[in-house]
Amino acid sequence: MPVSSLNRLWSGSHIAVSLALAVLLVGCSVFQDPEPVAERPLEKIYNTALDALLDDDYVLAVTEFEQVEAQYPYSEWATRAQLLVAYANYLKNDYTLAVAAAERFIDLHPGSSDVPYVRYLIALCHYEQIPDVRRDQTQTRLAREALEGVVARYPGSVYARDAAVKLDLVYDHLGGKEMEVGRTYLQLRQYPAALRRFATVVRSYPETTHVAEALARMVELNLALGLEREARLHAAVLGHNYPNNRWYAYAYDLLEGDGPEIPRSSWFFGLF
């Protein structure tokens, strides 16, 4: 657990435990000298932590790296250990603790040459937690924000190049989420809501694999709403950019057949 987390625990639950122990010790030998804590050499603690990290024993690695800072807080190795606590937590898939440790490192050492890597590590923590498109996309949006930050802050770096590749996947995932919701609205005949979702894909994620279908769905929806001119405009964009795509053929067939009809009982006709 990062030192910041330990401090919070000690400031809350440990205070209560300490008070309880104080009551229990009344009348006992409270003036006895405490047993000395055996300090280990810095080199031994750090090497134990490093060996544990290399052996994939990430729990021990975190514990020992935290001991480096706890016992030798002013050494240069304490700073390195803080970074490796974040990295070890990332490797053991404890992304919450990894992000907390990484953010603490940035707060303590904003001018460190390791900050670009640490920001990249934070982005990876969110990226690794991207869920299926049918679930909440909070982590996906956090990944996008963090990856975009790496690209903007450190252009040309190895971290920025990898972040840019991952961003393509993030955008495609977010576009896929919009498509999933849009299709659901379409099935429920909630046409304006569906149209907004598909328009978001075209506007916000124009380089993704979902744009052709989104444009075709917009053709379909505009025809369903009786907006033939808008439908043909979207079809023209679709044909210009994706002339050989199956979704252009789908939209073309809709236009030739004048598109789908809205049932007379639909909310659309109730507006007039």
C-alpha positions as CSV (number, residue, x, y, z in Angstrom):
1,M,0.0,0.0,0.0
2,P,1.4,3.4,-0.8
3,V,2.6,5.6,2.0
4,S,-0.1,8.1,1.4
5,S,-2.7,5.4,1.9
6,L,-1.0,4.2,5.1
7,N,-1.0,7.8,6.4
8,R,-4.8,8.0,5.9
9,L,-5.3,4.7,7.6
10,W,-3.2,5.8,10.5
11,S,-5.0,9.1,10.8
12,G,-8.4,7.3,11.2
13,S,-8.7,3.8,12.3
14,H,-5.3,3.6,13.9
15,I,-6.0,6.5,16.2
16,A,-9.0,4.6,17.6
17,V,-6.9,1.5,18.0
18,S,-4.1,3.5,19.8
19,L,-6.6,5.0,22.3
20,A,-8.0,1.5,23.1
21,L,-4.5,0.2,23.7
22,A,-3.7,3.2,25.9
23,V,-6.7,2.2,28.2
24,L,-5.6,-1.4,28.3
25,L,-2.1,-0.4,29.3
26,V,-3.2,1.7,32.3
27,G,-1.9,0.0,35.5
28,C,0.6,-2.1,33.5
29,S,4.2,-1.5,32.9
30,V,3.6,1.4,30.6
31,F,7.1,2.8,31.2
32,Q,8.9,-0.2,29.8
33,D,11.2,0.6,27.0
34,P,9.8,-0.4,23.6
35,E,11.6,-3.1,21.8
36,P,14.0,-1.7,19.2
37,V,13.0,-2.0,15.6
38,A,15.7,-3.7,13.6
39,E,16.8,-1.5,10.7
40,R,18.1,-3.3,7.7
41,P,20.7,-1.7,5.4
42,L,19.2,0.3,2.6
43,E,21.0,-1.8,0.0
44,K,19.5,-5.0,1.4
45,I,16.0,-3.7,1.4
46,Y,16.2,-2.3,-2.1
47,N,17.7,-5.4,-3.5
48,T,15.2,-7.6,-1.9
49,A,12.4,-5.5,-3.4
50,L,14.1,-5.5,-6.8
51,D,14.6,-9.3,-6.7
52,A,10.9,-9.7,-5.7
53,L,9.9,-7.5,-8.7
54,L,12.0,-9.6,-11.1
55,D,10.6,-12.8,-9.6
56,D,7.0,-11.5,-10.2
57,D,6.4,-11.4,-6.4
58,Y,4.7,-8.0,-6.7
59,V,3.2,-8.0,-3.2
60,L,6.6,-8.5,-1.6
61,A,8.1,-5.9,-4.0
62,V,5.6,-3.3,-2.9
63,T,6.1,-4.0,0.7
64,E,9.9,-3.7,0.5
65,F,9.9,-0.6,-1.7
66,E,7.7,1.0,0.8
67,Q,10.2,0.1,3.5
68,V,12.9,1.8,1.6
69,E,11.0,5.1,1.9
70,A,9.9,4.4,5.5
71,Q,13.4,3.7,6.8
72,Y,15.4,5.9,4.5
73,P,13.0,8.7,3.5
74,Y,15.7,11.2,2.5
75,S,17.8,8.9,0.4
76,E,17.8,9.1,-3.4
77,W,16.6,5.5,-3.4
78,A,13.4,6.5,-1.6
79,T,12.4,8.5,-4.7
80,R,13.1,5.6,-7.0
81,A,11.2,3.3,-4.6
82,Q,8.1,5.5,-4.8
83,L,8.1,5.1,-8.6
84,L,8.6,1.4,-8.4
85,V,5.7,1.0,-5.9
86,A,3.4,2.4,-8.6
87,Y,5.0,0.1,-11.2
88,A,4.7,-3.0,-9.0
89,N,1.1,-2.2,-8.2
90,Y,0.4,-1.9,-12.0
91,L,2.0,-5.3,-12.6
92,K,-0.1,-7.0,-10.0
93,N,-3.2,-5.4,-11.6
94,D,-4.0,-3.2,-8.6
95,Y,-4.6,-0.2,-10.8
96,T,-6.3,2.0,-8.1
97,L,-3.2,1.7,-5.9
98,A,-0.9,2.2,-8.9
99,V,-2.6,5.4,-9.9
100,A,-2.6,6.7,-6.4
101,A,1.2,6.0,-6.0
102,A,1.9,7.5,-9.5
103,E,0.0,10.7,-8.7
104,R,1.8,10.9,-5.4
105,F,5.1,10.7,-7.2
106,I,4.1,13.5,-9.5
107,D,3.0,15.7,-6.6
108,L,6.3,15.1,-4.7
109,H,8.6,15.3,-7.7
110,P,6.9,17.5,-10.4
111,G,10.3,18.3,-12.0
112,S,11.5,14.7,-12.2
113,S,12.7,13.4,-15.5
114,D,10.5,10.3,-14.7
115,V,7.3,12.2,-14.8
116,P,6.6,11.5,-18.5
117,Y,6.8,7.8,-17.8
118,V,4.7,8.1,-14.7
119,R,1.9,9.9,-16.6
120,Y,2.1,7.2,-19.2
121,L,1.8,4.6,-16.5
122,I,-1.4,6.3,-15.2
123,A,-2.8,6.2,-18.7
124,L,-2.0,2.5,-19.0
125,C,-3.8,1.8,-15.7
126,H,-7.0,3.3,-17.1
127,Y,-6.4,1.7,-20.5
128,E,-6.1,-1.8,-19.0
129,Q,-9.5,-1.3,-17.3
130,I,-11.5,-0.5,-20.5
131,P,-14.7,-2.6,-20.3
132,D,-17.0,-4.1,-22.9
133,V,-19.0,-1.6,-24.9
134,R,-22.2,-2.7,-23.2
135,R,-20.9,-1.5,-19.8
136,D,-20.2,1.9,-18.3
137,Q,-17.3,3.7,-20.1
138,T,-15.9,5.8,-17.3
139,Q,-12.5,4.0,-17.5
140,T,-12.4,4.4,-21.2
141,R,-13.0,8.2,-20.9
142,L,-10.3,8.4,-18.2
143,A,-7.9,6.5,-20.5
144,R,-8.6,8.9,-23.4
145,E,-8.0,11.9,-21.1
146,A,-4.7,10.5,-19.8
147,L,-3.5,9.3,-23.2
148,E,-4.3,12.6,-24.8
149,G,-2.4,14.3,-22.0
150,V,0.7,12.2,-22.7
151,V,0.5,13.0,-26.5
152,A,0.0,16.7,-25.8
153,R,2.7,17.1,-23.1
154,Y,5.4,14.9,-24.7
155,P,5.1,15.0,-28.5
156,G,7.6,12.9,-30.3
157,S,8.5,10.8,-27.2
158,V,8.2,7.0,-27.2
159,Y,5.4,7.4,-24.7
160,A,3.5,9.7,-27.0
161,R,3.9,7.4,-29.9
162,D,2.4,4.4,-28.0
163,A,-0.3,6.6,-26.5
164,A,-1.4,7.7,-30.0
165,V,-1.7,4.0,-31.1
166,K,-3.8,3.3,-28.0
167,L,-5.9,6.3,-28.6
168,D,-7.0,4.9,-31.9
169,L,-8.4,1.9,-30.1
170,V,-9.9,4.1,-27.4
171,Y,-11.7,6.2,-29.9
172,D,-13.0,3.2,-31.7
173,H,-14.2,1.7,-28.5
174,L,-16.1,4.9,-27.5
175,G,-17.5,5.1,-31.0
176,G,-18.7,1.5,-30.6
177,K,-20.4,2.5,-27.4
178,E,-22.3,5.2,-29.1
179,M,-23.3,2.8,-31.9
180,E,-24.5,0.3,-29.4
181,V,-26.8,2.9,-27.7
182,G,-27.9,4.3,-31.0
183,R,-29.0,0.8,-32.3
184,T,-30.9,0.3,-29.1
185,Y,-32.8,3.6,-29.5
186,L,-33.4,2.7,-33.2
187,Q,-35.0,-0.7,-32.1
188,L,-37.1,1.2,-29.6
189,R,-38.2,3.7,-32.3
190,Q,-36.7,6.5,-30.4
191,Y,-35.5,8.1,-33.6
192,P,-34.2,11.5,-32.4
193,A,-32.2,9.9,-29.6
194,A,-30.8,7.4,-32.1
195,L,-30.0,10.1,-34.6
196,R,-28.0,12.1,-32.0
197,R,-25.9,9.0,-31.1
198,F,-25.0,8.3,-34.7
199,A,-24.3,12.0,-35.4
200,T,-21.9,11.9,-32.4
201,V,-20.0,9.0,-34.0
202,V,-19.6,10.9,-37.2
203,R,-18.6,14.2,-35.5
204,S,-16.5,13.0,-32.6
205,Y,-15.0,9.7,-33.9
206,P,-14.5,10.3,-37.7
207,E,-11.5,8.0,-38.0
208,T,-13.1,5.0,-36.5
209,T,-14.5,1.9,-38.1
210,H,-18.1,2.8,-37.2
211,V,-18.5,5.9,-39.3
212,A,-19.9,4.1,-42.4
213,E,-22.6,2.4,-40.4
214,A,-23.4,5.6,-38.5
215,L,-23.9,7.5,-41.8
216,A,-26.1,4.7,-43.2
217,R,-28.2,4.7,-40.0
218,M,-28.6,8.5,-40.4
219,V,-29.9,7.9,-43.9
220,E,-32.3,5.4,-42.5
221,L,-33.5,7.6,-39.7
222,N,-33.9,10.7,-41.8
223,L,-36.0,8.7,-44.3
224,A,-38.1,7.4,-41.4
225,L,-38.7,11.0,-40.3
226,G,-39.6,12.1,-43.8
227,L,-36.5,14.2,-44.2
228,E,-35.4,12.9,-47.7
229,R,-33.1,15.8,-48.4
230,E,-31.1,15.2,-45.3
231,A,-31.0,11.5,-46.0
232,R,-29.6,12.1,-49.5
233,L,-26.9,14.4,-48.1
234,H,-25.7,11.8,-45.6
235,A,-25.9,9.2,-48.4
236,A,-23.7,11.4,-50.6
237,V,-21.1,11.7,-47.8
238,L,-21.2,8.0,-47.3
239,G,-20.8,7.2,-51.0
240,H,-17.9,9.7,-51.4
241,N,-15.9,8.3,-48.5
242,Y,-17.0,4.6,-48.5
243,P,-18.1,3.8,-52.1
244,N,-17.4,0.1,-51.8
245,N,-18.7,-0.3,-48.3
246,R,-21.7,-2.6,-47.6
247,W,-23.3,0.2,-45.6
248,Y,-23.3,2.4,-48.8
249,A,-25.2,-0.4,-50.6
250,Y,-27.5,-0.6,-47.6
251,A,-28.2,3.2,-47.7
252,Y,-28.6,3.1,-51.5
253,D,-31.2,0.4,-51.2
254,L,-33.1,2.4,-48.6
255,L,-33.2,5.5,-50.9
256,E,-34.3,3.5,-53.9
257,G,-37.1,2.1,-51.9
258,D,-37.9,5.4,-50.2
259,G,-36.7,4.1,-46.9
260,P,-38.5,2.5,-43.9
261,E,-42.0,3.7,-42.9
262,I,-42.9,4.8,-39.4
263,P,-46.0,3.1,-38.0
264,R,-49.1,5.3,-37.9
265,S,-49.2,4.8,-34.2
266,S,-45.7,6.3,-33.7
267,W,-45.1,9.3,-31.6
268,F,-43.9,11.1,-34.7
269,F,-47.4,11.4,-36.1
270,G,-48.7,12.5,-32.8
271,L,-46.7,15.7,-33.1
272,F,-49.0,17.0,-35.9
